Amino acid sequence: MGKQQQEDRILLTKAEAAGSLGFGVRWLEKQIEAGAPYVRIGRSVRLRRKDVEAFARDGRWPARKEP
């Protein structure tokens, strides 16, 4: 996948999200356990790009919305 296509994606893998924040995947998994918002697609976990960008900007996760 090209860099532009990756930047246009709405959902990120845990590895992509963690890497963009400068942390490891395990740190991100702990954040998810503590309440960081995520999307489950089957058995996969994804994070919304806008939530990751909000964390990078504000230093806190947006509130998780329950279905």
C-alpha positions in Angstrom: 0.0 0.0 0.0 1.4 3.4 -1.0 2.1 6.1 1.6 -0.8 8.3 0.3 -3.3 5.4 0.5 -2.2 4.7 4.1 -2.6 8.3 5.1 -6.1 8.4 3.6 -7.3 5.3 5.6 -9.8 6.0 8.4 -8.9 3.0 10.5 -5.4 2.0 11.7 -4.1 -1.3 12.9 -2.7 -1.3 16.5 0.9 -1.3 15.1 0.2 1.7 12.8 -1.5 3.7 15.6 1.2 2.9 18.1 4.0 3.7 15.7 2.4 7.0 14.7 2.3 8.0 18.4 5.9 6.8 19.1 4.9 3.9 21.4 4.8 0.2 21.3 1.8 -2.0 20.6 1.8 -3.3 24.2 1.4 0.3 25.5 -1.5 0.8 23.1 -3.2 -2.5 24.2 -3.0 -1.2 27.8 -4.6 2.1 26.7 -7.4 0.1 25.1 -7.9 -1.9 28.2 -8.1 1.4 30.2 -10.7 2.9 27.9 -9.2 4.2 24.7 -11.8 4.0 21.9 -11.4 1.2 19.3 -13.4 -0.6 16.6 -13.6 -4.4 16.5 -14.0 -5.9 13.0 -14.4 -9.7 13.5 -11.4 -10.6 15.7 -9.4 -7.6 14.6 -9.0 -4.3 16.6 -8.6 -1.0 14.7 -8.4 2.6 15.9 -9.9 5.6 14.2 -7.3 7.9 12.7 -9.2 10.9 14.2 -9.0 9.4 17.7 -5.3 8.8 17.4 -4.7 12.3 16.1 -6.8 13.7 19.0 -4.7 11.8 21.5 -1.5 13.2 19.8 -2.9 16.7 20.0 -4.6 16.7 23.4 -2.8 14.0 25.4 -6.0 12.2 26.2 -8.3 9.8 24.4 -11.8 10.9 23.2 -14.6 9.2 25.2 -15.4 5.7 24.0 -18.9 5.4 22.5 -20.8 2.2 23.4 -22.9 0.6 20.6 
